[in-house]
Each structure stands twice: as C-alpha cells, then as structure tokens.
Amino acid sequence: MALRAVRMRYFEKDAILSGIGISRIGRRTGIPGLELTMEAVRAAIADAGLVAADIDGVATLGDTPSEHVNAELRIVAADCGSGFGTGGLLSPVMSACRAVAERRARHVVVYRTIHMLGGTVPVKPQGNARAPALARMFETRHGAPRPAVGAMDDVNELVAAQAYSAANWLALNCRRHMELYGTTKEQLGWLALNARRNAALNPRAVYRDSLTMADYLGARLVSTPFGLLDCDVPIDGSIAVVVSNAVYARDCPHRAVAVEAVGGSDGAGGWFHRDDYPKMAMSDAAAQMWSRTQLTPADLDVAQLYDGFTFLAIAWLEALGICGDGEGGPFVEGAERIARDGQLPLNTYGGQLSAGRMHGYWALHEGCLQLRGEAGERQVSRRPEVAVVSVGGGPVAGCMLLTC
C-alpha cells in the first residue's frame, strides 16, 4: 500500500502557475470591483506570455461573476471552478489544476477580488459579560461525546452565546492554546511586528509605518486576547493567477512554478466540536497535502501562511509540522526564525496583517514571486526552491506546496 501511494501521480503535479497579476490595492478606493478584477486578470495573462484568446477556463469564488470577465476579455471560457471542493478559499486554484491536468482546459485564469465598500462593520470589544456564556458553551462539549457537525453547522450556537464574528470564534481557539501551552500575547505580537517589517519593503502594502511591541500591546481590544493589531486589514484589490498544463513550462517566459501537492478539509467538527480542539481544519488539510508528496516540512524554504488573525499563523506552523503542538509561540518569539534571513521566512509581503486582506491570494502571489526570484527588496537571500501557501481558519482550510 505504501509503495503504491509513492508511485501514485496526483493531478496537481501536471499543473503549473504560469502567470500572476495584482491590481491597485487600497482602502476605500471607490474603484469598481470589475475594474480591479480586470487589472489583475490582464496582468496575469500577460505575465504568463499569453493573450486573452489563449484562456479557455476561468475559476473564482464568485466575487466578480466569471461571465463579466469573459465579456471583458471577449472570450468564451469554461467554468473550471469545481473539481476540488475541500480546499476552502484555494478551491478554485486546485480545481483549475485538476482541469488542466485532465486536459479539460489549457490555461485557466483564477482570480479573487475583495471590495470592502467603505470598510467592515466595527467589532465591539468583548468584555467579561459575554465570557461566561462562551465558557459554559465550551464546557458542555469538552470531555463529552461530540456530535457529527459539518463545517458551519455550529455557527448558531456561537451566535446564541453572543459571539458574532470570527474574531470571537477564533479568540476561543487562541485562549485555549494559551491555557494548554503557555502561549503569550507577546508571542502573538512578534507576528504582527514581523509582518509590518516585511510590509515596509512592499510598496503595495497599506500599512508600512514602523511598529513596536508597545504599539501592539497598546492597541484597543477587539476580542480577548485579540487587539486591533492582531486582525487583518480590510482592503480593495484583486489578484489573479494563470494555471496551465505542465507542458507549457518550456514556453513560459518566467520560471514556471510547479504545484507539488495540495490539501483541503471538509470542515468536519465545525468551529468548536473537534475532538482535538483547539486544532482546526488546517490540521486535516496539511495532512492531506503531505500525503501527496515525498517532501517534508524540513524541505521548506519560505512560508506564506494565512494570518487573518495572528494566532492563525501559529496554528498553521503547528498544523504543517514545522513545529510541534504548543511550540508555535516559542518558534516565532523574537521574530528571528521567521525573518527574511531566518530559518523559515514568513509572510514576506507583509501578510494580511499589514499588506491587506486578500483571503490568502496575496500569499499565493508572493509565494510565486519568491520562487521566481522576483520579490525585489523583500526577496529572500537564499534562493527558495520550496514554498508553502496556506489559507483559512476554523473549519475552512486549504494549502499548497509549490516548487521551482
């Protein structure tokens, strides 16, 4: 059985990321979503050395309808957005990999557009009044048989306990992690500081000013233990990638980025019903990804990990096996291991914490730039050959292993 698994050729190995594109990025820009989308899509197609007529597939999360993109490009492209439905926000990219591997398309453009329309509704600080309700909710589950719960089936329970946003829900995971392993607020802070230090070298990042630990610790409370600087930054923007069959690598104008392995999760256990809580779906996604390759965490040269909240980056480090359970906090402490010249450079573009929230697609864009050696001032000095990209938290997760 093990020998057969080694010899199996998974579909993603027949796919490459041949082009990448990014639009203007900003906060409350007022730029229409379709305009941002087409900036990124056209840039990605040109970066791949292609023209619009070469695109015969499209995949997206449904932000800007694909028919609008087809109309703007004056093409008729098949919908390649289904085929790998457990990769969370990265599912369209993984589905595109399957489409080109199965020769249902030659070149698929995948895009994600975020249009905040003036920003998000402010989240009120969560004080002690709501903590007992959340604690009681968790206590009724802890140590008892867990019911079968799907990815979002327990949201109503969270809302009933007056936990209204992902900031509240993931704060529970973080607090439990702190109780189990001694993870500290300052360790979370090093992720914010590392992100800002990298963002200073990224001209598209929305927050580039210097940040100190005192600034971080002094930020207003959002949901204990998360403060404002533990949360990602809402922005307007779009990012696109072109997924091509691997045979196109010889004609690609840049070093082709190969897709070595992908992983996703069905989200079983929902937000807080997992037997291994505070672990999340990312543990399942990472396990699937590593099962599809002979590479190991020791082979990683750079990591672009989802940091919708600081704690999610720690959780991904542990889920991916880069460090053991409870070791994520000490791993990032001081931000030396995760610096651009450190053991594992992390979120070299500034992450969602400082560059802006693109639901992980900026992480994918940056992973390609680093592997191609085209990240400019923030390029990792040791030319990376293996990168991991991850997206998601709670019951939604997907990850990809990229090589060049």
SULCORUR-V429054 format. One record per residue. N is the residue number from 1. OMEGA is omega in radians with two decimals (999 if undefined). Layout:
N;OMEGA
N;OMEGA
//
This chain:
1;-3.13
2;-3.14
3;3.14
4;3.13
5;3.13
6;-3.07
7;-3.09
8;3.11
9;-3.12
10;-2.98
11;-3.04
12;-3.11
13;3.07
14;-3.12
15;3.03
16;2.97
17;-2.99
18;-3.12
19;3.11
20;3.11
21;-3.14
22;-3.14
23;2.90
24;-3.12
25;3.09
26;3.11
27;3.12
28;-3.06
29;-3.05
30;3.13
31;3.14
32;-3.11
33;-3.14
34;3.11
35;3.09
36;3.14
37;-3.07
38;3.03
39;-3.11
40;-3.10
41;-3.13
42;3.11
43;-3.13
44;3.14
45;3.12
46;3.14
47;3.12
48;-3.11
49;-3.08
50;2.98
51;-3.05
52;-3.09
53;3.13
54;-3.07
55;3.12
56;3.07
57;3.11
58;3.10
59;3.14
60;3.08
61;3.09
62;-3.14
63;2.96
64;-3.07
65;-3.07
66;-3.14
67;3.08
68;3.10
69;3.09
70;-3.11
71;-3.14
72;3.13
73;-3.11
74;3.12
75;2.97
76;-3.08
77;3.14
78;3.05
79;-3.13
80;-3.06
81;3.10
82;-3.13
83;3.05
84;-2.94
85;-3.07
86;-3.11
87;3.12
88;-3.11
89;3.11
90;-3.11
91;3.12
92;3.12
93;3.14
94;3.09
95;3.09
96;3.09
97;3.11
98;-3.10
99;-3.12
100;3.11
101;-3.14
102;3.09
103;3.01
104;3.07
105;3.07
106;-3.09
107;-3.13
108;3.04
109;-3.14
110;-3.11
111;3.03
112;-3.13
113;3.09
114;3.13
115;-2.96
116;3.06
117;3.08
118;3.08
119;-3.10
120;3.06
121;-3.12
122;3.09
123;-3.14
124;3.07
125;-3.11
126;-3.12
127;-3.06
128;-3.08
129;-3.10
130;-3.09
131;-3.14
132;-3.13
133;3.12
134;-3.13
135;3.14
136;3.14
137;-3.13
138;-3.11
139;3.14
140;-3.13
141;-3.02
142;3.10
143;3.14
144;3.09
145;-3.09
146;3.06
147;3.08
148;-3.07
149;3.10
150;-2.96
151;-3.06
152;-3.02
153;-3.06
154;3.13
155;-3.13
156;3.08
157;3.13
158;3.14
159;3.11
160;3.10
161;3.11
162;3.00
163;-2.90
164;-3.06
165;3.11
166;3.09
167;3.10
168;-3.03
169;-3.11
170;3.01
171;3.10
172;3.10
173;-3.10
174;-3.14
175;3.11
176;3.10
177;3.11
178;-3.14
179;-3.09
180;-2.92
181;-3.14
182;3.07
183;-3.02
184;3.06
185;3.14
186;3.09
187;3.02
188;-3.11
189;-3.14
190;3.07
191;3.09
192;-3.14
193;3.11
194;3.12
195;-3.12
196;3.11
197;3.11
198;3.14
199;3.13
200;-3.14
201;-3.11
202;-3.07
203;3.13
204;-3.11
205;-3.08
206;3.10
207;-3.08
208;3.14
209;-3.12
210;-3.11
211;3.11
212;3.09
213;3.10
214;3.07
215;-3.11
216;-3.09
217;-3.11
218;-3.12
219;-3.07
220;-3.12
221;3.03
222;3.08
223;-3.01
224;0.14
225;-3.06
226;2.95
227;-3.08
228;-3.07
229;2.97
230;-3.00
231;-3.14
232;-2.97
233;3.09
234;-3.14
235;2.91
236;3.10
237;3.12
238;3.07
239;-3.14
240;3.02
241;3.01
242;3.10
243;-3.09
244;3.00
245;-3.05
246;3.14
247;-3.13
248;-3.08
249;-3.10
250;3.14
251;-3.10
252;-3.09
253;3.08
254;2.99
255;-3.13
256;3.08
257;-3.10
258;3.06
259;-3.07
260;-3.10
261;3.08
262;3.11
263;3.11
264;-3.11
265;3.08
266;3.07
267;3.13
268;-3.09
269;3.07
270;-3.06
271;-3.05
272;-3.13
273;3.12
274;3.08
275;-3.11
276;3.09
277;0.32
278;3.04
279;-3.04
280;-3.09
281;3.14
282;3.11
283;3.12
284;-3.14
285;3.14
286;3.12
287;3.12
288;-3.14
289;-3.11
290;3.12
291;-3.07
292;-3.12
293;3.03
294;3.05
295;-3.13
296;3.10
297;3.13
298;-3.12
299;-3.07
300;3.08
301;-3.12
302;-3.11
303;3.04
304;-2.97
305;-3.10
306;-3.14
307;3.00
308;2.93
309;-3.10
310;-3.06
311;-3.11
312;3.10
313;3.07
314;-3.13
315;3.10
316;3.09
317;-3.14
318;-3.14
319;-3.12
320;3.14
321;3.09
322;2.98
323;-3.05
324;3.10
325;3.12
326;-3.10
327;-3.11
328;3.13
329;3.09
330;-3.13
331;-3.09
332;-3.07
333;-3.10
334;3.11
335;3.11
336;-3.14
337;-3.05
338;3.11
339;-3.11
340;3.10
341;-3.09
342;-3.12
343;3.13
344;3.12
345;-3.02
346;3.04
347;-3.01
348;3.13
349;-3.11
350;3.10
351;3.10
352;-3.12
353;-3.10
354;3.12
355;3.11
356;-3.06
357;3.05
358;3.09
359;3.04
360;-3.09
361;3.02
362;3.05
363;3.10
364;3.10
365;-3.12
366;3.09
367;3.10
368;3.13
369;-3.12
370;-3.13
371;3.11
372;-3.12
373;-3.02
374;-3.07
375;3.06
376;-3.07
377;-3.09
378;3.12
379;3.08
380;-3.02
381;3.07
382;-3.03
383;-3.09
384;3.09
385;-3.12
386;3.12
387;3.02
388;3.09
389;3.14
390;-3.12
391;2.96
392;3.07
393;-3.08
394;-3.08
395;-3.11
396;-3.09
397;3.02
398;3.12
399;-3.12
400;3.05
401;-3.06
402;3.11
403;-3.14
404;999
//
